[in-house]
Amino acid sequence: MGGSSTAAAPTATVQDTASSAFGLSFDALLKIILTQLTYQDPLKPMDNFQFVSQLGQFSQIQQGQSTNDRLSQLVSAQGALQATSLLGRTVDIPAGTAVVTGKVTGIAFDNGDARLTIKTSDNQTISNIAMGSISQIREGN
């Protein structure tokens, strides 16, 4: 239950996009604490446990934002790996009531989203195909 000495003071590297359950930015929450400290009654200072608790909450906000950023990077990397594994593979893509079959000949990335280029058996090239459009990946080439 005791306060931990690992609670770190906020630093300038904290991203302003971190938000609490109240929807305030980290910067706004820090200003609230600084205002509390500035206007507190000198005869009744803020309880140390409460102050350390608030700093710990700010640290959790920062760590949560950092985790979200890393997870986003991981998802993007996984999507890129999945897309590159399709190079040279034959895929089926629904086109209305028909299905277009072609070999994946290229991959482009648009804001982290993979877009495929396929070449059909009649040498038609189709570009800008979303990965989610693939209905089947064929084993044979």
Secondary structure, 3 states (H helix, E strand, C coil): CCCCCCCCCCCCCCCCCCECCCCCEHHHHHHHHHHHHHHCCCCCCCCHHHHHHHHHHHHHHHHHHHHHHHHHHHHHHHHHHHHHCCCCCEEEEEECCEEEEEEEEEEEEECCEEEEEEEECCCCEEEEEEHHHCCEEECCC
